[in-house]
Amino acid sequence: MSSRKYEAEKLKDASRGLTIWVLALLRKRQIIQTFSALALALPLAVPAHAQASRGSERNWVAAWTASTQGPFPVGNATAQPELKFALPSSERGASDQTFRLILRPDIWGGQARIRLSNVFGTKPVTFDDVELGLQSSGSVLVAHSSRPVTFEGKSKVVVPAGQSMMSDMVVLPWVKDKNDPMLASRKLAVSFHVVGDSGPITWHAKALTTSYISPPGSGSHAREETEMSFPFSSTSWYFLDEVQMAVPDAQTIVAFGDSITDGTASTLNGDDRWPDVFSRRVHAAFGNRFSIVNEGIGGNMVIGPANYAAEPFAGGPSALDRLERDVVNLPNVTKVIFLEGINDFGNARADPEKVEEGLRTFVDRLRARFPSAKFYIGTLTSAVHSTNGDYGSQTVEEKRRAYNEFIRSAGIFDGVIDFDAATIDKETGELKAEFQPNSTTGGLGDKLHPNRAGYAAMANAIDFAKLFGAQP
């Protein structure tokens, strides 16, 4: 064979080898892409027992909470639509229907898990087809965003009466970067089907966020992306009291209180309660190092009622009774901001000394469980001339002032936030006039609950140097 012919054959062999190699590489890439597509289509949940073995790899924080306060319909909802068609019987509860709850996580992570609650139920509740998705608008989901949630690897879970259940971890593929500014105000849709009759529903009355319910007897629609199966709306949350996210190095801050933390008189779907405004300040200053969650209940008291289980009332169990569930059981809690007491005076007519004693007990219990956590307390805002019962009386005002003096001088807290000074009109003793008109229902307001402007003033009165050791 001539040298020229030999070189030509050699070149042809090399070209053939290169072609085979390129085809193999392309084939390998196609297989990887196929598996990647399959991974997005398959249920992205890791069973709880599998999580436990590698739990140290993740830093869980509470990204959203809503304190369970009692059996529906006992509570103080705001701007609640007519519910007799969606939930016709409080004894029967939910009946073979689907809930689509809308909520705003304070922080996002690539993995999430949720807690379903039946703590005020009287019978086991069966849930199936639990899904997490991105809200598009109303009850509509962003296409293909929904992800199934499992409990110990199963799509159906039975939550016994008086208990709660944490789900397995769910991967959220739309969270590419926890610092993505496009996620900051997005809302999560948590959908689930209640199998059969639930009995009394565990709920949080004052969501100030619109969620959606399918008709009784309509079956499971949790996987549907459209609005067709959800004709009924509600401004409350049901059965769900916590969403956690896995976020490296993040910490949980709990805003704990009554209706002034829960957001009465703020804007429906406006996310302008004082913890919301405070949250935006924190994220602007420190990014996603902290997650601020709201554990307020409208009407809540520090020391009452004495026996909530025997006679549920609108304000839910006392601050002392719910400390374990609403603070201690949350992950990575490092700071608590407490604002309660006015309902003890205006509703229960308690003496300041009794409320102060209850507050000392709360602080002692919290420090025993979280020795390194910081506890901050807010002074009570004015209720002078309030149209709510006895709240506007001179007797309540004298108790409020005595309690605030205790707060400022007790020395048992890591810091005091003077919400009173930020909102009071010193000439009249009332809330400042611009803080009174109700931001959702309109009207003059009740001179007890600050409005959107008042809550912003409260949030802006929080001194970052005291809480974080630094100014933004």
Order of alpha helices (4+ residues) and beta strands (2+ residues): alpha-beta-alpha-beta-beta-beta-beta-beta-beta-beta-beta-beta-beta-beta-beta-beta-beta-beta-beta-beta-alpha-alpha-beta-alpha-beta-alpha-alpha-beta-alpha-beta-alpha-alpha-alpha
